[in-house]
């Protein structure tokens, strides 16, 4: 008997949901599947202090509200992302407790010595899910614990070890560039390497906009599913001109014992009135999505897109941070701005 797994991208519980009396988990409909997997974007601490000076209070509701959400719409929630350490290790433990008390398993967070892998079975098929995020101030090397790290060689080794133990390996990365619809060519190369080494699918998130999907060597690669549950207007630097951020993908993938049988793409659009994702009529995003998929691996298109987006976003982000806290903002940019960021903007 086959297994049908549904994937979505970022799930972010903004404080505004609470003030408006919305439970986005309860009120959002998803396609039928055997299991549901998403990325839980923001931690919800129980009275913890911020780890970083610029953690946005708008991104965090009360713990009592969080505990009453219908989180069990999902089977598994990944927490390997760039926000997981916003309230430190204790904030993560609070979040995990709130989620797992609903019977939902979390994955992707561990000590520096280990790599947390989700394992589960459906209809006699065994699965392993490897989640990770690129390095940054949230990295577990800074704390001794944290989200799994984007370590290519380590992940390829894990795939080689796991493919003799399970039917299917799922790679669930938090990667790419925010608000850029074209995947990073380095991620494209690595995603294909994951499939070549034995993974069945790669399902990404983090850019907050959908990126392309491709069939590759018997597997499926979805570079970014966009933000599924999200209060877009509350994000730092939000602009309505970035229209594609209102679209997201709910991706159903069907697995047999040895193969990926097929997949179905369900396009959702953010409703500005209800603040929920709603299934689109077919065709509303089809042309744009086909154009996005066509650009997979095109370095020139990627450099053009990232140069424009990074310059606009980082300038605005810097101004807003500087206005709030000038000293810490200057220190932050000196500490975390890397030559690799400039390379991306300059395109070499």
C-alpha positions as a printed Julia matrix, in Angstrom:
348×3 Matrix{Float64}:
  0.0    0.0     0.0
  1.34   3.43   -0.92
  1.82   6.43    1.39
  0.73  10.02    0.68
  2.71  12.73    2.49
  1.74  16.41    2.42
  4.35  19.14    2.78
  4.02  22.88    3.36
  6.66  25.53    4.0
  6.85  28.08    6.79
  4.27  28.14    9.59
  4.64  31.35   11.61
  2.41  32.26   14.53
  2.41  36.06   14.69
  1.04  37.87   17.72
 -1.56  39.49   15.47
 -3.29  36.13   15.01
 -3.9   36.09   18.76
 -5.18  39.67   18.96
 -7.63  38.94   16.12
 -8.82  35.7    17.7
 -7.62  33.54   14.78
 -6.4   29.96   15.03
 -4.8   29.57   11.59
 -4.24  25.84   12.12
 -7.88  25.15   12.9
 -9.22  27.38   10.14
 -6.97  26.29    7.24
 -7.97  23.4     4.97
 -5.34  21.12    3.46
 -5.44  18.34    0.86
 -6.05  14.8     2.08
 -2.92  12.86    3.01
 -1.63  10.18    5.39
  0.82  12.55    7.13
  1.47  16.31    7.2
  4.87  17.99    7.58
  5.74  21.7     7.89
  8.43  24.06    9.22
  7.49  25.74   12.53
  9.17  29.09   11.9
  9.04  31.04   15.19
  9.65  29.68   18.71
  7.04  30.49   21.35
  8.73  30.9    24.77
  7.08  30.77   28.14
  8.39  34.04   29.61
 11.98  33.8    28.31
 14.33  36.66   27.42
 15.39  37.36   23.83
 18.73  35.92   22.75
 19.28  38.63   20.12
 18.56  42.35   20.42
 16.41  42.58   17.27
 14.03  39.64   17.82
 10.63  41.0    16.84
  7.91  40.89   19.52
  5.33  40.83   16.71
  6.59  37.33   15.89
  5.63  35.86   19.26
  2.14  35.38   20.77
  1.44  34.43   24.38
  2.24  30.92   25.52
 -1.35  30.32   26.63
 -2.62  31.14   23.12
  0.02  28.88   21.58
 -0.93  25.92   23.79
 -4.56  26.11   22.62
 -3.84  26.08   18.87
 -4.95  23.07   16.86
 -1.39  22.08   16.08
 -2.41  18.46   15.56
 -3.49  19.34   12.03
  0.15  18.4    11.45
  1.89  15.12   12.13
  5.46  16.47   12.3
  6.91  19.97   12.63
 10.51  20.83   11.84
 12.31  23.42   13.96
 15.61  23.6    12.07
 15.46  27.23   10.99
 17.1   30.61   11.54
 14.62  31.69   14.26
 14.84  28.61   16.48
 17.32  30.22   18.91
 15.52  33.58   19.23
 14.78  32.81   22.9
 17.63  30.4    23.56
 17.59  26.72   24.44
 14.83  27.18   27.03
 12.65  28.88   24.42
 13.11  25.87   22.16
 12.19  23.48   24.97
  9.03  25.52   25.67
  8.1   25.35   22.0
  8.78  21.63   21.72
  6.7   20.95   24.85
  3.76  22.97   23.52
  3.86  21.14   20.19
  4.49  17.61   21.45
  1.79  17.9    24.13
 -0.59  17.93   21.14
  0.81  14.62   19.92
  2.89  16.26   17.18
  6.52  15.19   16.81
  9.23  17.86   16.35
 12.56  17.31   14.63
 15.75  19.02   13.46
 17.16  20.28   16.79
 19.92  18.66   18.83
 23.24  19.05   20.6
 26.41  19.86   18.68
 27.52  16.21   18.76
 24.37  14.77   17.17
 22.16  15.2    14.11
 18.45  14.88   14.9
 16.6   12.78   12.3
 12.86  12.15   12.18
 11.82   8.53   11.59
  8.25   7.35   11.01
  6.24   4.66    9.22
  3.11   4.84    7.07
  1.31   1.8     5.65
  4.39  -0.35    6.19
  6.76   2.13    4.52
  9.63   3.53    6.59
 10.75   7.15    6.24
 13.64   9.27    7.53
 13.58  13.08    7.37
 16.75  15.17    7.56
 16.14  18.86    8.31
 18.81  21.55    8.48
 19.54  25.27    8.14
 22.52  27.29    6.93
 24.89  28.7     9.53
 24.36  32.0    11.33
 24.04  33.5    14.78
 21.58  30.69   15.63
 24.16  27.96   14.92
 24.64  25.32   17.57
 28.4   25.9    17.51
 27.58  29.12   19.39
 25.43  27.45   22.04
 26.29  23.74   22.15
 22.78  22.95   20.88
 20.57  24.22   18.11
 19.19  23.39   14.68
 20.88  20.81   12.47
 23.55  22.47   10.34
 23.74  22.55    6.52
 26.84  20.36    6.28
 26.91  18.82    2.8
 29.36  16.01    3.51
 27.65  15.08    6.77
 24.25  14.95    5.07
 25.54  12.85    2.17
 27.05  10.43    4.7
 23.76  10.23    6.58
 21.89   9.51    3.34
 24.3    6.67    2.53
 23.78   5.21    6.01
 20.0    5.59    6.05
 19.17   4.27    2.58
 19.81   0.68    3.76
 17.48   1.19    6.75
 14.4    2.92    5.33
 12.32   2.97    2.15
 12.56   6.72    1.63
 14.76   9.6     2.76
 13.29  13.09    2.76
 15.55  16.16    2.85
 13.83  19.16    4.47
 16.19  22.18    4.22
 15.71  25.75    5.4
 17.78  27.45    2.69
 17.74  29.87   -0.23
 17.45  33.65   -0.22
 14.48  35.44    1.29
 11.98  36.8    -1.26
 14.01  35.53   -4.23
 11.97  33.1    -6.36
 15.02  31.55   -8.03
 16.93  28.93   -6.02
 20.59  29.44   -5.19
 22.62  27.53   -7.83
 24.67  25.98   -5.01
 21.47  24.6    -3.47
 20.41  23.26   -6.86
 23.69  21.38   -7.18
 23.42  20.0    -3.66
 19.74  19.05   -3.96
 20.56  16.96   -7.01
 23.48  15.4    -5.13
 21.1   14.4    -2.32
 18.88  12.6    -4.84
 21.87  11.01   -6.57
 23.09   9.64   -3.24
 19.75   8.02   -2.39
 17.24  10.59   -1.12
 13.75  10.37   -2.63
 12.67  13.99   -2.3
 14.0   17.39   -1.29
 11.45  19.88    0.06
 12.74  23.36    0.93
 11.51  26.47    2.73
 12.73  29.86    4.05
 12.53  32.26    1.04
  8.84  33.08    1.85
  8.04  32.79   -1.86
  7.57  29.64   -3.97
 10.54  28.49   -5.99
 10.55  25.89   -8.75
  9.84  22.17   -8.59
 11.61  19.6   -10.74
 11.59  15.86  -11.37
 15.16  14.67  -11.08
 16.62  11.17  -11.38
 13.47   9.49  -10.08
 13.0   11.99   -7.25
 11.23  15.29   -6.63
 12.93  18.57   -5.69
 10.81  21.47   -4.44
 13.25  24.27   -3.7
 10.82  26.41   -1.66
  7.13  25.99   -0.86
  6.74  29.58    0.36
  5.05  30.66    3.61
  1.87  28.69    4.25
  0.63  30.16    7.55
  1.97  33.69    7.83
  0.79  37.21    8.71
  2.67  38.93    5.9
  1.85  42.52    6.8
  3.48  42.08   10.21
  6.9   41.16    8.87
  9.74  43.67    9.1
 10.01  45.54    5.8
  6.8   44.14    4.25
  5.82  45.58    0.86
  2.72  44.8    -1.2
  4.84  45.14   -4.33
  6.31  41.72   -3.57
  3.08  40.04   -4.72
  4.46  36.5    -5.08
  5.02  36.19   -1.33
  1.22  35.8    -0.95
  1.37  32.46   -2.79
  2.46  29.16   -1.29
  2.42  25.48   -2.18
  0.91  22.51   -0.4
  2.69  19.55   -1.99
  1.34  16.0    -1.91
  3.9   13.3    -2.75
  2.93   9.66   -3.18
  5.43   6.93   -2.3
  5.44   3.23   -3.09
  7.81   0.77   -1.46
 10.72   1.67   -3.73
  9.7    4.72   -5.77
  8.2    8.17   -5.81
  4.94   7.48   -7.65
  4.02  11.1    -8.32
  3.14  14.46   -6.83
  0.31  17.0    -6.83
  0.87  20.76   -6.49
 -1.83  22.72   -4.66
 -1.37  26.5    -4.93
 -2.65  28.63   -2.04
 -3.04  32.39   -1.83
 -3.01  34.54    1.3
 -6.4   36.17    1.96
 -5.75  39.69    3.29
 -9.13  39.74    5.03
 -9.13  36.36    6.8
 -5.29  36.22    7.08
 -5.42  32.56    6.0
 -4.1   30.64    3.0
 -6.86  29.66    0.59
 -6.74  27.21   -2.3
 -6.4   29.08   -5.6
 -8.43  28.52   -8.7
 -6.32  26.7   -11.25
 -4.43  29.02  -13.54
 -4.04  32.0   -11.18
 -0.37  31.25  -10.58
  0.32  28.66  -13.29
  2.2   30.86  -15.76
  4.34  32.5   -13.09
  5.13  29.13  -11.54
  6.17  27.61  -14.86
  8.47  30.61  -15.41
  9.98  30.16  -11.95
 10.62  26.46  -12.59
 12.2   27.27  -15.95
 14.84  29.41  -14.19
 16.11  26.62  -11.9
 19.9   26.51  -12.13
 20.18  29.75  -14.12
 22.98  31.59  -12.33
 22.58  34.8   -14.35
 18.88  35.09  -13.5
 19.65  34.3    -9.86
 22.36  36.96   -9.59
 20.06  39.59  -11.15
 17.24  38.71   -8.75
 19.38  38.52   -5.63
 21.24  41.74   -6.36
 17.97  43.67   -6.56
 16.35  41.98   -3.58
 19.3   42.04   -1.19
 20.07  45.68   -1.82
 16.48  46.76   -1.26
 15.77  44.45    1.66
 19.04  44.96    3.51
 18.96  48.73    3.17
 15.42  48.85    4.54
 16.21  46.32    7.25
 19.32  48.25    8.28
 17.37  51.52    8.49
 14.59  50.01   10.61
 17.05  48.3    12.95
 19.25  51.39   13.21
 16.24  53.57   14.04
 15.34  51.24   16.92
 18.84  50.54   18.28
 21.81  52.23   16.51
 24.67  50.76   18.57
 23.55  47.13   18.43
 22.69  47.45   14.76
 26.21  48.59   13.85
 27.69  45.79   15.97
 25.37  43.25   14.36
 26.31  44.15   10.8
 30.02  44.2    11.55
 29.73  40.76   13.14
 27.47  38.94   10.7
 27.93  40.65    7.32
 30.23  38.35    5.36
 32.18  38.61    2.15
 29.95  35.84    0.77
 26.97  38.23    1.01
 28.83  40.8    -1.08
 29.8   38.1    -3.57
 26.15  37.24   -4.11
 25.21  40.86   -4.73
 28.15  41.38   -7.11
 27.58  38.03   -8.8
 30.92  36.26   -8.54
